[in-house]
Amino acid sequence: MKTTRESTFAATLRTTVLLATLSGLLVVIGFLIGGPDTALLFLFMAAAMNFFSYFFSDKLALKMSRAQPMDEAENPEYFEMVRELCQRADIPMPRLYLIPQAQPNAFATGRNYKNSAVAVTQGITQLLSKDELRGVVAHELAHIKHRDILIQSVAATIGAAITYLGYMLMWFGSDNNSPLGLIGSLAMILLAPLAASIIQLAVSRQREFAADAGGAQICGNPESLASALLRLEQGAEQIPMDGHVNDATEPLYIVKPFKARGLAGLFSTHPPIEERVERLRQMRPSL
């Protein structure tokens, strides 16, 4: 059986490979379209948009979820629990927010320790036990500790650049010297953004596995998080989010705000709950 450290390293390695694959795909597309100049232009455009998104990601995510700052005087036990987990994780205390949603869920955001925040819904505080909530918060703190927002921003930057290149090819066509030809150009228009999305989603899923393992280490009890995930998935199925869940914030939540079915699972930002729970329960002897 793999140790927790080995599992976390394996998840990080897979994420690195996926990011490298995205970068390689971008370079190949730029070459096939007709050289690096146009590809570089669109890469800079995507990087500029994601640069803005990266530096304001915490504010945007909190605003789109209608999260409100929590008052420590009204929630002293919760603040005490988070403070204790932060000491175990060796990270500063994040800002804490409450989302006015009945669906039980939570997410972390922020580009670094100083700008980090953890938001939980009203529903999660009513559904989970104290130990289960502790496991969920530890999972979100692991996201912060692993700097997952940075990793996802890099993946989003490269993925967006590939998508823009596909749009450019659709509207302006490829270079006359391009080896693609008409059929190849049509295939590139359809397949390049699709491939980029699949790889980008795979990065998100690997970070969820890593956050589960890190969260189990932080709270010291994998079963707390495993039990919470099972109850959160059931709650998410029974209680829909009020209003539209923005695509930009959906990957941040600990469980999907809506359940993907059939082929839609291929484009899921989260691994199956059953697999996450199985991995967590395999960690119990090591902890």
N, C-alpha and C positions, 0 to 999 in steps of 0.2 A: 504494500500500500504506500502511495506517495505521502510524504510529509506535507504539512501546510505550506512550508516555505517552498518546497519543490513545485507544488501545485500553483502557487502564486507566480513563481518564476516562469513556469510553462505558459500560463495565461499571458504574462507580459511578453514572452518570446513570440507567441502566436499573434499578439497585437502588433508587434514590431514587423513581423513578416507581412501582415495584412496591409499596414501602412506603406511598406516598401513596394508591395504589389500595386497599390493605388498609384504610387509615384511612377513606377515603371509603365503602367498603363497610360498615364498622362503623357510620358515621353514618347511612347510608341505612337499614340494618336497624333501628337504634334508633328512627328516625322512623316507619317503617312499622309497627312493633309497637305504637306508641301513645305516643310521646313520649320525651324524653331521659332521664327519671328512672331508669327500670328499666335502660336501656342503660348509663347511667353507673354504676349499682350493680354490674353484672356486669363492666364494664370495670375497676373498682377491685379486684374480686375476682381477676380474671385478672392484673392488674398486681401485686397482692400476692404471688401464687404465683410469678410470673416474677421478681419482685424477689428473692425467696429463691433461686430457681434461678440468677439472674444472679450473686449474690454468692458462691454455693457451687458454681457450675458446674464449676470446676476440680477440686474435691475429689470431687464426685459422679461426674464422668466418669472420673477416675483410679481411683476405688474400684470402679465398675461394670466397668471393664476389667481389674481386678486388677493394675494397673501398680505396679511397684516402683521406688524411686529407684535410679539408676545410680551406680556407684562410679567416680570418675575414675581411681583407681589401677588399676582393672581395664580401663578403656576410655580410655586417654590419647589415642589418635589421634582417636577420635570426639569427645571433649571439645574437642580442639584445632581440629578441623574446624568444630564448631558455634560456637566462640568467634570464629574467623576470619570466618564468615558473619555473625555478629551485628555485628561491626565494619563489614562491608560494608553491612549493612542499617541501621546506626546505631541499634540497639536494645540494651537490656541482655541479658545472658545469661539464658535461661529455665532453669527446673529441668528436668532430663532424667530420663526414666523408661523402663523396659523392661517390655513386656507379654509375659507367658509364653504366647504363641500362635505356632503354626507358620505360620499364614497371614501372608504379607508385607503389612504395612500400617503406617500411622502416623497420628497426629493431633496437633493443637495445641489447647490450651484455656487459659482464663484471661481475666478481664475487662479486664485492662490489663497493661502491661509488667511491673510488679512481681509480679503474680500469675500470670504465664504459665508454661506447661509444654509440652514436646514429648515425646510418647511414641512409641516405635517398638516393633514386635514383634520377637521373636527371629528370626522367619522373614525379615524384611526385611534384617537384618544378614547373613544367610547367602546370600541370593539376589542382591542387587544388588552391582554394582561400587562402588568408592569414589566415582567421578564420579557415578554414578546416585544413590547415597545422598546425596551432596552436593546434587543437584537436589531430592530429596524434602525434605530438611531446609530448604532455601531456600524451598520452597513453604510449609511450615508456619510459618516465620518471617515470610513475607509475610502469612499470616493474622493473626499477632500484630501486625505493623506496621499492617495495615489496620483493626485493632480489629473483626474480623469477629464475634467472640463478642457484642459489644455490638449489632451490626446484627441478628444472628440472634435475640438476646433480644427486641429491639423487635418483630421480625416475629412471634415466638412469642407475645408478649403480646397483640398485636392479633388474631392468628389464634385464640388461645384464647378471647378475649372473644367473637368472632363465633360460635365453636362453642357456648359457653355460652348465648348468646342463642338459638341454634337449639334447644338442649335446653329452655330456658325456654319457648319458644313451643310445643314439643311437649307439655309437661306442663301448662302453665297457659293456653295459648291466647293469642291476640292481644287487644288492647284492643277494646272494642265500637266505638270510633270509628276503628279501623284500616281503611285502604282496601284491605287485602289480601283479605279474604273467606276462605272456607274453602279454596278451591283455591289461592289465593295463599299462605295460611299453610302448607299442606302442601308447596308448592314451596319456600318459604323454609326449612322444616325440613330438606329434603333438599339443596338447592342451596347455601345459605349456607355451611355448614361445608366442603362440597366445594370451593367457589370459594376460600375462605380457605386451604385446604390447598394447592391448586394454586399460588396466588400465593406462599404461604410457601415452597414447594419451589422456585419460580422464583427467589426471592431467594437461596436456598442455591446454586443452580446458577450464578447470576451471580457470587457471591463466589468460587466455585471457579475460574471463568475469570480473575478478577482476581488470585487467588493464584497461578495458573499464570504469568501475565505478570509479577507481582512477583517470584516465585521465580526466573524466568529472568534477570531483571535482577540479582538478588542474587548468584546463582552465576556469572553471566556467560556461561552456555552453555545455551541452550534445549534442545539435543539431549540433555543429561544428564537433564533432567526428562522429555522426550518418551520416551526409551528406557526410563526407569524406569516410566512409566505403563503402557507396553505389557507389560512383564514383570510388573508388579504385578497387572494385570487378569487375565493368564493364571494367575498364582499364586493369586489369590483364587478363580478358578473351580475350580482343581484341589485346593486345600486349604481346607476349610471351617473356620470359627471353631469352637473348642471351646466348646460351650454356646451359649445364646441371646445374640444381640447386641441389647442394649437399644435401643429406638427413639430414646431420647434421645441416645445416643452415636453411632448409625450415621451421621448426617450429618457428623460430625466427621472421619471417616476420609478419607484421600486418595483411595482407591478404595472402592467399595461392598463391604462384607464378603460380600454375596451378589448375584448378578446378577439384575436385573429383566428379565423377558421379556414380549413382547407389549404389551398395554395397560398393564401395570404400569410401563412406561417413562415414562408420563405423570406418575407419582408418584415418579419417581426424584429423589433429592436431589443427584445428580451428573450433569453433562453426559456424553454419550457419549465414551468414551476416544478414539475416532477423531477427533472434532471437536477435542478438547483437544490432541491430538498435532499435528493439522494447523495449528492456530493457533500452537503453539509453533514449529513448523518454518518458519512464515512470518515469525517474528521474527528468524531468524538473520542476514539482511542488515543489519537495524537495529542489532544488537549486535556 
